């Protein structure tokens, strides 16, 4: 009995040590380019954009459209990730997905951690990312929220009068906020908050009024600090909440027309610039750390080959420098590609571009 117990412990320990994520799925190669991108979303105000600084991996689909991301470099606690495909041309300045926009693209947001396995199958009607399956039930909460938002759009489309819009605003603001609470996941509530508090939509006035009266927002901050103390989302939400509470707070001068909005906007701009600088520096440091961790997987000879590739040497140049055959160089390069999860020199250079 003790022998079996020892074997079980060893198997379990080995699994935990080598635990890794696997995100797999299919796309329609006839419609999309055969490249799929994986991004970690550290700014919840840019969830709908395409930011090259947030891309952490890229894979090429096979002939049937299947793709898989795998490894063990993700965070051990849950973060927001995005998979996206597009038909942008990097050589076209008006349609470059690395410039933050692409007219024809499709993406999915999900929650995951380093040990999750998630499947994103192609649905019968050709739409991407339906019927998602995951070992982590929290992975699917964004999809559930988006489904509820689709119901909301239908309700707004029935009558377009001002009275109907006002009633729907009040109803759906509370419906979405209450639904977020039932999901028992602060990141899901943050996803809803970012929508309801967006200054460009019809809910913003309701949000400001609710912020003044409802303790929910401070409670959400407490839950974020408890569950995600080191996440950028928590720091960003705390800064935004402090700024918005200042807007709605009563001032000694009750004449609100005399409120110094220029001073407020200047302060908000400074906070925003400071956060973006901090985020940029943190992203750079994280990328350098990832590069160092990636190099640790390589042998000394593979590291030398990597440095020569990054210096734009050809296979023959590398062979001459190392006094080996070209076929030996190709073997080293294939090993590099496998260990670093890339498939070309361009991807390799992008991975190690500071």
C-alpha angles and dihedrals in degrees: 000000000000090000092056091046090052091049091050091051091050092050092047093047091050091051093051093046092051097036112143141167126252123193112180137166148125137264133187106263090193090063105029135047109259095248123099122192129208118203135180109223110216097163114059091198091066099048092119096046131081112239118179090204089065096050110107102172144009130197135185119232122235124242092281094050097255121145138177135192116197140160141098104259099101124104117279090228125058121283136170114263134180134207115199142173129188145168097232123137115226089209092056111082091201094054107033114135090203088064091065100259140074125169093212113043140117130204145169129212121211143161119244146149134208096278100049127117115200132176122206106189128189111253126228094257094055095254114139127241104015126146093024114195123202140165086222111069090199090065092076101050095098090054090052091050092049089051090055090048089055088057088051092054090053091052091053092049095059095072125010098194122124091243091053092048092050092051092047092047092055094043099046096042089061094037093055094043093048091047090054090056092055092057092067092216121113092204089058090051089049090053090054092043092054089055098045094044096046108127091217099061135073095254098066096093090049089049093054092048092047092047090059094052107026124078089200094099095055089046089053090052090053091051092049092050090049097047102028108023095155100039120113089227091067094051091045093050092047091053093047093046092051091050095047093046088056090054095053097038119110114250128204088252105069091192097098092185087075094056109129100239092168090061091047093049091048090052092046090050092051091050091048093048091047092051093048091050090049091047092049093050091046091050091051093049091048091050092050090049090050089050091052092047090049092052091052088067091061131085118239091257091050090050090053090050090048092053091049091050091050087052088058096250118159122234089259091050090051092048091051092048094051096036092236135117124273090243090057089052090051090052091053091048093050089051089050092052092050095047094045096040095236132125106202144030091253091058090046092052092046090052091055098038109117 
